[in-house]
Amino acid sequence: MDGVRSVTKLRWGIIGAGTIAQTFARGVAASSSGEVVAVGSRTEEAARTFAAEFGVARAHGSYQAVLDDPDVD
């Protein structure tokens, strides 16, 4: 199809909840081609706080859980 593209959002998982992750989450939120669907941190509490602040659906208490999340591309 000439000039027509199908756009599918890339579903991101963020590992860590620090300043760089926050900046990245804001950037993804401002994009039309991605969304943050999961965040993982060393503690579940930190991940939940981050998820609540940035509207992320799932918060994981480990980095591996983000890597294993089937909804993360």
PDB file as gemmi writes it, atoms N, CA and C in Angstrom:
CRYST1    1.000    1.000    1.000  90.00  90.00  90.00 P 1                      
ATOM      1  N   MET A   1       0.843  -1.172   0.000  1.00  0.00           N  
ATOM      2  CA  MET A   1       0.000   0.000   0.000  1.00  0.00           C  
ATOM      3  C   MET A   1       0.885   1.231   0.000  1.00  0.00           C  
ATOM      4  N   ASP A   2       0.808   1.963  -1.017  1.00  0.00           N  
ATOM      5  CA  ASP A   2       1.662   3.138  -1.175  1.00  0.00           C  
ATOM      6  C   ASP A   2       1.357   4.200  -0.130  1.00  0.00           C  
ATOM      7  N   GLY A   3       2.357   4.525   0.694  1.00  0.00           N  
ATOM      8  CA  GLY A   3       2.247   5.603   1.652  1.00  0.00           C  
ATOM      9  C   GLY A   3       1.399   5.317   2.875  1.00  0.00           C  
ATOM     10  N   VAL A   4       0.878   4.111   3.029  1.00  0.00           N  
ATOM     11  CA  VAL A   4       0.036   3.780   4.175  1.00  0.00           C  
ATOM     12  C   VAL A   4       0.763   2.751   5.031  1.00  0.00           C  
ATOM     13  N   ARG A   5       0.889   3.075   6.302  1.00  0.00           N  
ATOM     14  CA  ARG A   5       1.531   2.158   7.241  1.00  0.00           C  
ATOM     15  C   ARG A   5       0.572   1.810   8.357  1.00  0.00           C  
ATOM     16  N   SER A   6       0.641   0.602   8.799  1.00  0.00           N  
ATOM     17  CA  SER A   6      -0.093   0.199   9.982  1.00  0.00           C  
ATOM     18  C   SER A   6       0.806   0.459  11.191  1.00  0.00           C  
ATOM     19  N   VAL A   7       0.309   1.213  12.144  1.00  0.00           N  
ATOM     20  CA  VAL A   7       1.112   1.546  13.319  1.00  0.00           C  
ATOM     21  C   VAL A   7       0.608   0.746  14.500  1.00  0.00           C  
ATOM     22  N   THR A   8       1.488  -0.017  15.072  1.00  0.00           N  
ATOM     23  CA  THR A   8       1.200  -0.769  16.271  1.00  0.00           C  
ATOM     24  C   THR A   8       2.081  -0.220  17.376  1.00  0.00           C  
ATOM     25  N   LYS A   9       1.495   0.005  18.528  1.00  0.00           N  
ATOM     26  CA  LYS A   9       2.285   0.531  19.640  1.00  0.00           C  
ATOM     27  C   LYS A   9       3.217  -0.542  20.178  1.00  0.00           C  
ATOM     28  N   LEU A  10       4.451  -0.149  20.404  1.00  0.00           N  
ATOM     29  CA  LEU A  10       5.430  -1.019  21.039  1.00  0.00           C  
ATOM     30  C   LEU A  10       5.176  -0.979  22.537  1.00  0.00           C  
ATOM     31  N   ARG A  11       5.018  -2.145  23.146  1.00  0.00           N  
ATOM     32  CA  ARG A  11       4.704  -2.236  24.569  1.00  0.00           C  
ATOM     33  C   ARG A  11       6.001  -2.394  25.359  1.00  0.00           C  
ATOM     34  N   TRP A  12       6.382  -1.325  26.052  1.00  0.00           N  
ATOM     35  CA  TRP A  12       7.647  -1.255  26.775  1.00  0.00           C  
ATOM     36  C   TRP A  12       7.518  -1.772  28.198  1.00  0.00           C  
ATOM     37  N   GLY A  13       8.600  -2.345  28.686  1.00  0.00           N  
ATOM     38  CA  GLY A  13       8.773  -2.654  30.097  1.00  0.00           C  
ATOM     39  C   GLY A  13       9.993  -1.899  30.564  1.00  0.00           C  
ATOM     40  N   ILE A  14       9.901  -1.242  31.704  1.00  0.00           N  
ATOM     41  CA  ILE A  14      11.015  -0.463  32.238  1.00  0.00           C  
ATOM     42  C   ILE A  14      11.606  -1.210  33.427  1.00  0.00           C  
ATOM     43  N   ILE A  15      12.906  -1.330  33.403  1.00  0.00           N  
ATOM     44  CA  ILE A  15      13.631  -1.969  34.503  1.00  0.00           C  
ATOM     45  C   ILE A  15      14.306  -0.868  35.300  1.00  0.00           C  
ATOM     46  N   GLY A  16      13.814  -0.666  36.514  1.00  0.00           N  
ATOM     47  CA  GLY A  16      14.324   0.402  37.374  1.00  0.00           C  
ATOM     48  C   GLY A  16      13.304   1.511  37.464  1.00  0.00           C  
ATOM     49  N   ALA A  17      13.395   2.303  38.523  1.00  0.00           N  
ATOM     50  CA  ALA A  17      12.391   3.346  38.752  1.00  0.00           C  
ATOM     51  C   ALA A  17      13.038   4.690  39.067  1.00  0.00           C  
ATOM     52  N   GLY A  18      14.269   4.873  38.638  1.00  0.00           N  
ATOM     53  CA  GLY A  18      15.005   6.099  38.935  1.00  0.00           C  
ATOM     54  C   GLY A  18      14.728   7.218  37.950  1.00  0.00           C  
ATOM     55  N   THR A  19      15.569   8.221  37.997  1.00  0.00           N  
ATOM     56  CA  THR A  19      15.398   9.429  37.193  1.00  0.00           C  
ATOM     57  C   THR A  19      15.396   9.148  35.696  1.00  0.00           C  
ATOM     58  N   ILE A  20      16.298   8.320  35.230  1.00  0.00           N  
ATOM     59  CA  ILE A  20      16.342   8.005  33.796  1.00  0.00           C  
ATOM     60  C   ILE A  20      15.068   7.284  33.374  1.00  0.00           C  
ATOM     61  N   ALA A  21      14.591   6.351  34.182  1.00  0.00           N  
ATOM     62  CA  ALA A  21      13.350   5.635  33.876  1.00  0.00           C  
ATOM     63  C   ALA A  21      12.162   6.590  33.831  1.00  0.00           C  
ATOM     64  N   GLN A  22      12.134   7.559  34.729  1.00  0.00           N  
ATOM     65  CA  GLN A  22      11.051   8.540  34.747  1.00  0.00           C  
ATOM     66  C   GLN A  22      11.068   9.385  33.474  1.00  0.00           C  
ATOM     67  N   THR A  23      12.249   9.828  33.074  1.00  0.00           N  
ATOM     68  CA  THR A  23      12.384  10.606  31.842  1.00  0.00           C  
ATOM     69  C   THR A  23      11.942   9.784  30.646  1.00  0.00           C  
ATOM     70  N   PHE A  24      12.358   8.525  30.612  1.00  0.00           N  
ATOM     71  CA  PHE A  24      11.975   7.642  29.517  1.00  0.00           C  
ATOM     72  C   PHE A  24      10.462   7.444  29.475  1.00  0.00           C  
ATOM     73  N   ALA A  25       9.844   7.212  30.629  1.00  0.00           N  
ATOM     74  CA  ALA A  25       8.395   6.998  30.693  1.00  0.00           C  
ATOM     75  C   ALA A  25       7.641   8.219  30.174  1.00  0.00           C  
ATOM     76  N   ARG A  26       8.117   9.411  30.507  1.00  0.00           N  
ATOM     77  CA  ARG A  26       7.480  10.631  29.994  1.00  0.00           C  
ATOM     78  C   ARG A  26       7.601  10.707  28.469  1.00  0.00           C  
ATOM     79  N   GLY A  27       8.745  10.328  27.951  1.00  0.00           N  
ATOM     80  CA  GLY A  27       8.958  10.336  26.505  1.00  0.00           C  
ATOM     81  C   GLY A  27       8.066   9.348  25.791  1.00  0.00           C  
ATOM     82  N   VAL A  28       7.949   8.159  26.328  1.00  0.00           N  
ATOM     83  CA  VAL A  28       7.082   7.152  25.713  1.00  0.00           C  
ATOM     84  C   VAL A  28       5.627   7.617  25.767  1.00  0.00           C  
ATOM     85  N   ALA A  29       5.223   8.200  26.881  1.00  0.00           N  
ATOM     86  CA  ALA A  29       3.845   8.683  27.014  1.00  0.00           C  
ATOM     87  C   ALA A  29       3.526   9.764  25.976  1.00  0.00           C  
ATOM     88  N   ALA A  30       4.521  10.537  25.607  1.00  0.00           N  
ATOM     89  CA  ALA A  30       4.322  11.606  24.628  1.00  0.00           C  
ATOM     90  C   ALA A  30       4.364  11.099  23.189  1.00  0.00           C  
ATOM     91  N   SER A  31       4.754   9.852  23.004  1.00  0.00           N  
ATOM     92  CA  SER A  31       4.866   9.308  21.654  1.00  0.00           C  
ATOM     93  C   SER A  31       3.546   8.695  21.207  1.00  0.00           C  
ATOM     94  N   SER A  32       3.422   8.497  19.926  1.00  0.00           N  
ATOM     95  CA  SER A  32       2.233   7.832  19.396  1.00  0.00           C  
ATOM     96  C   SER A  32       2.512   6.366  19.066  1.00  0.00           C  
ATOM     97  N   SER A  33       3.743   5.938  19.271  1.00  0.00           N  
ATOM     98  CA  SER A  33       4.111   4.591  18.843  1.00  0.00           C  
ATOM     99  C   SER A  33       4.510   3.656  19.976  1.00  0.00           C  
ATOM    100  N   GLY A  34       4.328   4.079  21.218  1.00  0.00           N  
ATOM    101  CA  GLY A  34       4.705   3.218  22.317  1.00  0.00           C  
ATOM    102  C   GLY A  34       3.881   3.468  23.559  1.00  0.00           C  
ATOM    103  N   GLU A  35       3.906   2.503  24.456  1.00  0.00           N  
ATOM    104  CA  GLU A  35       3.283   2.659  25.766  1.00  0.00           C  
ATOM    105  C   GLU A  35       4.059   1.801  26.766  1.00  0.00           C  
ATOM    106  N   VAL A  36       4.169   2.287  27.980  1.00  0.00           N  
ATOM    107  CA  VAL A  36       4.818   1.529  29.043  1.00  0.00           C  
ATOM    108  C   VAL A  36       3.741   0.673  29.697  1.00  0.00           C  
ATOM    109  N   VAL A  37       3.928  -0.643  29.665  1.00  0.00           N  
ATOM    110  CA  VAL A  37       2.928  -1.560  30.211  1.00  0.00           C  
ATOM    111  C   VAL A  37       3.370  -2.229  31.504  1.00  0.00           C  
ATOM    112  N   ALA A  38       4.668  -2.133  31.810  1.00  0.00           N  
ATOM    113  CA  ALA A  38       5.164  -2.773  33.033  1.00  0.00           C  
ATOM    114  C   ALA A  38       6.419  -2.057  33.517  1.00  0.00           C  
ATOM    115  N   VAL A  39       6.607  -2.110  34.825  1.00  0.00           N  
ATOM    116  CA  VAL A  39       7.822  -1.576  35.439  1.00  0.00           C  
ATOM    117  C   VAL A  39       8.265  -2.563  36.503  1.00  0.00           C  
ATOM    118  N   GLY A  40       9.578  -2.707  36.624  1.00  0.00           N  
ATOM    119  CA  GLY A  40      10.132  -3.557  37.660  1.00  0.00           C  
ATOM    120  C   GLY A  40      11.199  -2.814  38.421  1.00  0.00           C  
ATOM    121  N   SER A  41      11.283  -3.099  39.697  1.00  0.00           N  
ATOM    122  CA  SER A  41      12.284  -2.470  40.546  1.00  0.00           C  
ATOM    123  C   SER A  41      12.798  -3.510  41.530  1.00  0.00           C  
ATOM    124  N   ARG A  42      13.785  -3.113  42.319  1.00  0.00           N  
ATOM    125  CA  ARG A  42      14.311  -4.050  43.319  1.00  0.00           C  
ATOM    126  C   ARG A  42      13.289  -4.333  44.402  1.00  0.00           C  
ATOM    127  N   THR A  43      12.354  -3.394  44.597  1.00  0.00           N  
ATOM    128  CA  THR A  43      11.278  -3.619  45.558  1.00  0.00           C  
ATOM    129  C   THR A  43       9.936  -3.394  44.868  1.00  0.00           C  
ATOM    130  N   GLU A  44       8.957  -4.162  45.274  1.00  0.00           N  
ATOM    131  CA  GLU A  44       7.623  -4.008  44.696  1.00  0.00           C  
ATOM    132  C   GLU A  44       7.037  -2.646  45.057  1.00  0.00           C  
ATOM    133  N   GLU A  45       7.346  -2.146  46.231  1.00  0.00           N  
ATOM    134  CA  GLU A  45       6.847  -0.828  46.654  1.00  0.00           C  
ATOM    135  C   GLU A  45       7.310   0.278  45.700  1.00  0.00           C  
ATOM    136  N   ALA A  46       8.590   0.269  45.345  1.00  0.00           N  
ATOM    137  CA  ALA A  46       9.110   1.278  44.417  1.00  0.00           C  
ATOM    138  C   ALA A  46       8.458   1.138  43.045  1.00  0.00           C  
ATOM    139  N   ALA A  47       8.258  -0.091  42.605  1.00  0.00           N  
ATOM    140  CA  ALA A  47       7.616  -0.324  41.311  1.00  0.00           C  
ATOM    141  C   ALA A  47       6.171   0.158  41.337  1.00  0.00           C  
ATOM    142  N   ARG A  48       5.465  -0.086  42.422  1.00  0.00           N  
ATOM    143  CA  ARG A  48       4.066   0.361  42.534  1.00  0.00           C  
ATOM    144  C   ARG A  48       3.966   1.882  42.558  1.00  0.00           C  
ATOM    145  N   THR A  49       4.882   2.529  43.250  1.00  0.00           N  
ATOM    146  CA  THR A  49       4.893   3.989  43.298  1.00  0.00           C  
ATOM    147  C   THR A  49       5.107   4.559  41.897  1.00  0.00           C  
ATOM    148  N   PHE A  50       6.085   4.012  41.182  1.00  0.00           N  
ATOM    149  CA  PHE A  50       6.372   4.441  39.812  1.00  0.00           C  
ATOM    150  C   PHE A  50       5.153   4.204  38.925  1.00  0.00           C  
ATOM    151  N   ALA A  51       4.571   3.015  39.014  1.00  0.00           N  
ATOM    152  CA  ALA A  51       3.422   2.665  38.182  1.00  0.00           C  
ATOM    153  C   ALA A  51       2.259   3.616  38.434  1.00  0.00           C  
ATOM    154  N   ALA A  52       2.007   3.953  39.680  1.00  0.00           N  
ATOM    155  CA  ALA A  52       0.913   4.871  40.006  1.00  0.00           C  
ATOM    156  C   ALA A  52       1.173   6.260  39.433  1.00  0.00           C  
ATOM    157  N   GLU A  53       2.404   6.712  39.515  1.00  0.00           N  
ATOM    158  CA  GLU A  53       2.741   8.052  39.027  1.00  0.00           C  
ATOM    159  C   GLU A  53       2.653   8.158  37.506  1.00  0.00           C  
ATOM    160  N   PHE A  54       3.008   7.083  36.806  1.00  0.00           N  
ATOM    161  CA  PHE A  54       3.095   7.142  35.349  1.00  0.00           C  
ATOM    162  C   PHE A  54       2.004   6.345  34.628  1.00  0.00           C  
ATOM    163  N   GLY A  55       1.022   5.855  35.368  1.00  0.00           N  
ATOM    164  CA  GLY A  55      -0.089   5.146  34.743  1.00  0.00           C  
ATOM    165  C   GLY A  55       0.291   3.826  34.105  1.00  0.00           C  
ATOM    166  N   VAL A  56       1.221   3.125  34.725  1.00  0.00           N  
ATOM    167  CA  VAL A  56       1.688   1.833  34.202  1.00  0.00           C  
ATOM    168  C   VAL A  56       0.816   0.727  34.799  1.00  0.00           C  
ATOM    169  N   ALA A  57       0.355  -0.179  33.958  1.00  0.00           N  
ATOM    170  CA  ALA A  57      -0.602  -1.207  34.376  1.00  0.00           C  
ATOM    171  C   ALA A  57      -0.032  -2.198  35.391  1.00  0.00           C  
ATOM    172  N   ARG A  58       1.213  -2.624  35.199  1.00  0.00           N  
ATOM    173  CA  ARG A  58       1.766  -3.669  36.059  1.00  0.00           C  
ATOM    174  C   ARG A  58       3.068  -3.241  36.711  1.00  0.00           C  
ATOM    175  N   ALA A  59       3.167  -3.533  37.993  1.00  0.00           N  
ATOM    176  CA  ALA A  59       4.382  -3.253  38.761  1.00  0.00           C  
ATOM    177  C   ALA A  59       4.943  -4.572  39.267  1.00  0.00           C  
ATOM    178  N   HIS A  60       6.227  -4.790  38.997  1.00  0.00           N  
ATOM    179  CA  HIS A  60       6.875  -6.040  39.400  1.00  0.00           C  
ATOM    180  C   HIS A  60       7.972  -5.755  40.428  1.00  0.00           C  
ATOM    181  N   GLY A  61       8.103  -6.661  41.376  1.00  0.00           N  
ATOM    182  CA  GLY A  61       9.103  -6.520  42.417  1.00  0.00           C  
ATOM    183  C   GLY A  61      10.449  -7.114  42.052  1.00  0.00           C  
ATOM    184  N   SER A  62      10.671  -7.376  40.772  1.00  0.00           N  
ATOM    185  CA  SER A  62      11.984  -7.851  40.321  1.00  0.00           C  
ATOM    186  C   SER A  62      12.163  -7.466  38.858  1.00  0.00           C  
ATOM    187  N   TYR A  63      13.405  -7.401  38.443  1.00  0.00           N  
ATOM    188  CA  TYR A  63      13.706  -7.093  37.044  1.00  0.00           C  
ATOM    189  C   TYR A  63      13.328  -8.269  36.149  1.00  0.00           C  
ATOM    190  N   GLN A  64      13.572  -9.474  36.620  1.00  0.00           N  
ATOM    191  CA  GLN A  64      13.287 -10.671  35.832  1.00  0.00           C  
ATOM    192  C   GLN A  64      11.806 -10.771  35.493  1.00  0.00           C  
ATOM    193  N   ALA A  65      10.956 -10.342  36.408  1.00  0.00           N  
ATOM    194  CA  ALA A  65       9.511 -10.410  36.158  1.00  0.00           C  
ATOM    195  C   ALA A  65       9.111  -9.546  34.967  1.00  0.00           C  
ATOM    196  N   VAL A  66       9.790  -8.419  34.767  1.00  0.00           N  
ATOM    197  CA  VAL A  66       9.517  -7.579  33.597  1.00  0.00           C  
ATOM    198  C   VAL A  66       9.942  -8.323  32.336  1.00  0.00           C  
ATOM    199  N   LEU A  67      11.105  -8.949  32.376  1.00  0.00           N  
ATOM    200  CA  LEU A  67      11.593  -9.694  31.217  1.00  0.00           C  
ATOM    201  C   LEU A  67      10.680 -10.875  30.878  1.00  0.00           C  
ATOM    202  N   ASP A  68      10.047 -11.456  31.888  1.00  0.00           N  
ATOM    203  CA  ASP A  68       9.164 -12.605  31.694  1.00  0.00           C  
ATOM    204  C   ASP A  68       7.719 -12.202  31.376  1.00  0.00           C  
ATOM    205  N   ASP A  69       7.386 -10.949  31.501  1.00  0.00           N  
ATOM    206  CA  ASP A  69       6.011 -10.473  31.290  1.00  0.00           C  
ATOM    207  C   ASP A  69       5.627 -10.658  29.819  1.00  0.00           C  
ATOM    208  N   PRO A  70       4.616 -11.443  29.529  1.00  0.00           N  
ATOM    209  CA  PRO A  70       4.251 -11.713  28.135  1.00  0.00           C  
ATOM    210  C   PRO A  70       3.681 -10.512  27.395  1.00  0.00           C  
ATOM    211  N   ASP A  71       3.281  -9.479  28.106  1.00  0.00           N  
ATOM    212  CA  ASP A  71       2.720  -8.291  27.453  1.00  0.00           C  
ATOM    213  C   ASP A  71       3.760  -7.245  27.122  1.00  0.00           C  
ATOM    214  N   VAL A  72       5.016  -7.506  27.461  1.00  0.00           N  
ATOM    215  CA  VAL A  72       6.115  -6.587  27.127  1.00  0.00           C  
ATOM    216  C   VAL A  72       6.758  -7.067  25.836  1.00  0.00           C  
ATOM    217  N   ASP A  73       6.880  -6.141  24.889  1.00  0.00           N  
ATOM    218  CA  ASP A  73       7.528  -6.491  23.626  1.00  0.00           C  
ATOM    219  C   ASP A  73       9.023  -6.483  23.797  1.00  0.00           C  
TER     220      ASP A  73                                                      
END                                                                             
